[in-house]
């Protein structure tokens, strides 16, 4: 076994442990001492040898064929995004010189758009740093402000946690987005710092991170308990910035004529334009 990082093996092991024998169509006889599927069961269902699969998990073989990875993805019940992530982990990577990370910059046109939107909206970067926010976003949460980080705030800030009525599902979505946004660049200093800090400070983060869930920039319905206007039910859309694909514009909106729309209107009264 190698002592080098083994992201492919870690992902396979984590996802294997989440699939039950019943989901895989395997009869359960007696007591099982492992969570999820055994290695040999994944190998059998994928049509490969147990030794070959063991080498993949242990990092002794890192570039399996596309067909093998697609077969394993099917057995592990991966959705399209998680399957794409698995294929990227198994792809042969050319050796390239390490570049200094570039500073994430919000295009001027996006800043003007934020200022004109009547809904709460903000821009987040690759590692979920808040890079810009309009006054409505900051009125919704003081943590939605330039210089903050969504991961650190949602997992570690008590006031931000209290804002989410459904905090646990919200953290699952956040982790999935973060893992996909970071991609294969897991030796980036910012990535290492965030994962290390959160793994130490938040048992919830540590458990979710070990699952290796992957999720994209998806829309969602959020229930928030605002300290001034009460409970809000808001849609959240995440839009990719065309000229800077690592940046996302997040917009919160309410159904027209709903109680939440009326409460958002009240928030406009406390939103202060900088």
C-alpha positions in Angstrom: 0.0 0.0 0.0 1.2 3.5 -0.8 1.4 6.3 1.7 0.4 8.9 -0.9 -3.1 10.4 -0.8 -5.7 8.0 -2.1 -8.9 9.9 -2.9 -10.2 7.2 -5.2 -9.9 4.5 -2.6 -11.4 6.8 0.1 -14.4 7.6 -2.1 -15.0 4.0 -3.0 -14.8 2.9 0.6 -17.1 5.6 1.9 -19.8 5.1 -0.8 -19.6 1.3 -0.4 -20.5 1.6 3.3 -23.6 3.5 2.4 -25.2 0.9 0.2 -27.2 -1.8 2.0 -27.2 -5.5 0.8 -31.0 -5.1 0.3 -30.4 -2.2 -2.0 -27.9 -4.2 -4.0 -30.2 -7.3 -4.1 -28.0 -9.4 -1.9 -29.8 -11.8 0.5 -28.8 -11.2 4.2 -28.1 -14.4 6.1 -27.0 -14.1 9.8 -25.3 -11.1 11.3 -23.1 -8.8 9.2 -20.1 -7.1 10.9 -19.6 -4.5 8.2 -21.5 -1.4 7.3 -22.9 -1.5 3.8 -21.4 -3.8 1.2 -18.3 -6.0 1.5 -15.5 -5.4 -1.0 -16.0 -8.8 -2.6 -19.7 -8.1 -3.1 -18.9 -4.8 -4.9 -16.4 -6.7 -7.0 -18.8 -9.5 -7.9 -21.6 -7.2 -8.8 -19.2 -5.0 -10.9 -17.9 -8.0 -12.8 -14.3 -7.7 -11.6 -12.1 -9.8 -9.4 -12.0 -9.2 -5.6 -8.3 -8.7 -5.8 -8.6 -6.0 -8.5 -11.2 -4.1 -6.4 -9.0 -4.4 -3.3 -6.1 -2.8 -5.2 -8.4 0.1 -6.2 -9.4 0.8 -2.6 -5.9 0.4 -1.3 -4.5 2.8 -3.9 -2.3 0.1 -5.5 -4.0 0.6 -8.8 -5.2 4.1 -9.6 -6.2 4.3 -13.3 -9.0 1.7 -13.9 -10.8 1.7 -17.2 -13.9 3.8 -17.9 -16.0 0.6 -18.1 -14.9 -0.6 -14.7 -15.6 2.7 -13.0 -19.1 2.9 -14.7 -19.9 -0.6 -13.5 -18.8 0.3 -9.9 -20.8 3.5 -10.0 -23.9 1.5 -10.9 -23.3 -0.9 -8.0 -22.8 1.9 -5.6 -26.0 3.6 -6.8 -24.2 6.8 -7.6 -26.2 9.6 -9.3 -24.9 11.4 -12.3 -22.9 14.0 -10.4 -21.3 11.4 -8.1 -20.5 9.2 -11.1 -18.8 12.0 -12.9 -16.8 12.7 -9.7 -15.7 9.0 -9.6 -14.6 9.1 -13.2 -12.6 12.2 -12.6 -10.9 10.5 -9.6 -9.9 7.5 -11.7 -8.7 9.5 -14.7 -5.0 9.6 -15.4 -3.7 13.0 -14.4 -0.7 14.7 -16.1 2.0 16.0 -14.0 1.8 19.8 -14.0 3.7 22.5 -12.1 1.8 23.8 -9.1 0.5 27.2 -9.7 -0.1 29.8 -7.1 -3.9 30.1 -6.4 -5.4 33.1 -8.2 -7.4 35.6 -6.2 -11.1 35.3 -6.9 -12.5 38.5 -8.3 -16.2 39.4 -8.9 -16.7 40.9 -12.3 -18.0 44.5 -12.2 -21.1 43.6 -14.1 -22.0 41.0 -11.5 -21.5 43.6 -8.7 -23.9 45.9 -10.5 -26.4 43.1 -10.9 -26.3 42.4 -7.1 -26.9 46.0 -6.3 -30.0 46.1 -8.5 -31.6 42.9 -7.4 -34.5 43.4 -5.0 -34.0 39.8 -3.6 -31.2 38.7 -1.2 -28.3 37.7 -3.4 -24.6 37.1 -2.9 -21.5 35.7 -4.8 -19.6 32.8 -3.4 -16.3 31.5 -4.6 -14.9 28.0 -5.1 -14.4 27.4 -1.4 -17.7 29.1 -0.5 -16.1 32.3 0.5 -18.6 35.2 0.3 -17.1 37.6 -2.2 -19.9 40.1 -2.5 -23.4 40.5 -1.2 -26.3 43.0 -1.6 -27.9 44.8 1.4 -30.9 42.4 1.3 -28.7 39.4 1.8 -27.0 41.0 4.8 -30.4 41.9 6.2 -31.4 38.2 5.9 -28.2 37.2 7.7 -25.3 39.4 8.9 -23.0 36.5 7.9 -23.9 37.0 4.2 -21.2 39.6 3.9 -18.0 39.9 2.0 -15.1 38.2 3.8 -17.2 35.5 5.4 -17.2 31.8 4.6 -20.4 29.8 4.3 -18.9 26.5 5.6 -17.4 28.1 8.7 -20.6 30.1 9.4 -23.2 27.3 8.8 -21.2 24.7 10.8 -19.6 26.8 13.5 -21.6 30.0 14.1 -24.5 29.4 16.6 -26.6 32.3 15.2 -26.3 31.1 11.6 -27.2 27.6 12.7 -30.3 28.9 14.4 -31.3 30.7 11.2 -31.9 27.3 9.5 -35.1 25.5 10.5 -33.8 22.4 8.6 -30.1 22.7 9.5 -29.1 19.1 8.9 -30.3 18.9 5.3 -28.8 22.3 4.6 -25.4 21.1 5.8 -25.6 18.0 3.5 -26.2 20.2 0.5 -23.4 22.5 1.5 -20.9 19.7 1.8 -21.9 18.2 -1.5 -21.4 21.5 -3.3 -18.1 22.1 -1.5 -16.6 18.7 -2.5 -17.7 19.2 -6.2 -16.4 22.7 -6.3 -13.0 21.8 -4.9 -12.7 19.0 -7.4 -9.4 17.1 -7.6 -7.4 20.1 -6.3 -7.3 18.7 -2.7 -3.8 19.9 -2.0 -4.7 23.6 -2.4 -3.8 25.4 0.9 -7.3 27.0 1.3 -9.0 23.6 0.9 -6.6 21.9 3.4 -7.2 24.8 5.9 -11.0 24.6 5.7 -11.2 20.8 5.9 -8.8 20.7 8.8 -10.5 23.5 10.8 -14.0 22.1 10.3 -13.0 18.5 10.9 -11.6 19.4 14.3 -14.3 21.9 15.3 -17.4 20.1 14.0 -18.3 16.5 14.5 -21.2 17.0 12.1 -18.8 18.2 9.3 -16.5 15.3 10.0 -19.3 12.7 9.6 -20.6 14.2 6.4 -17.1 14.7 4.9 -16.4 11.0 5.5 -19.5 10.1 3.4 -17.9 11.6 0.3 -21.3 13.0 -1.0 -21.1 15.1 -4.1 -23.6 17.7 -5.2 -23.7 20.5 -7.7 -25.0 24.1 -7.6 -28.6 23.2 -7.2 -31.7 25.1 -6.4 -33.4 24.3 -3.1 -36.3 25.4 -0.8 -35.0 26.7 2.5 -36.9 27.4 5.7 -35.3 30.1 7.7 -36.3 31.5 11.2 -35.3 35.2 11.0 -35.0 36.9 14.4 -37.0 40.0 13.2 -39.6 38.8 10.7 -40.0 35.1 11.8 -40.2 32.0 9.6 -39.5 32.4 5.9 -39.8 29.8 3.1 -37.5 30.8 0.3 -36.4 29.3 -3.0 -32.6 29.5 -3.5 -31.1 29.4 -7.0 -27.4 29.1 -7.7 -26.2 30.6 -11.0 -22.8 30.1 -12.6 -20.9 33.3 -13.6 -20.1 32.8 -17.3 -16.8 34.6 -17.3 -15.7 33.1 -14.0 -17.1 29.5 -13.7 -15.8 29.0 -10.2 -18.1 31.8 -9.0 -21.7 31.3 -8.1 -24.5 33.9 -7.7 -26.9 32.7 -5.0 -30.4 34.3 -5.1 -33.1 33.8 -2.5 -36.7 34.5 -3.6 -40.3 34.0 -2.2 -43.5 33.0 -4.0 -45.2 36.2 -5.1 -48.1 37.1 -2.8 -47.0 34.7 0.0 -46.4 35.5 3.6 -42.7 35.1 3.0 -42.8 37.6 0.2 -44.4 40.1 2.6 -41.7 39.4 5.2 -39.0 40.0 2.6 -40.6 43.3 1.9 -40.3 44.1 5.6 -36.6 43.2 5.5 -36.0 45.8 2.8 -36.7 48.5 5.4 -33.7 47.3 7.4 -31.4 46.8 4.5 -28.9 49.5 4.4 -27.1 50.3 1.2 -23.4 50.7 1.8 
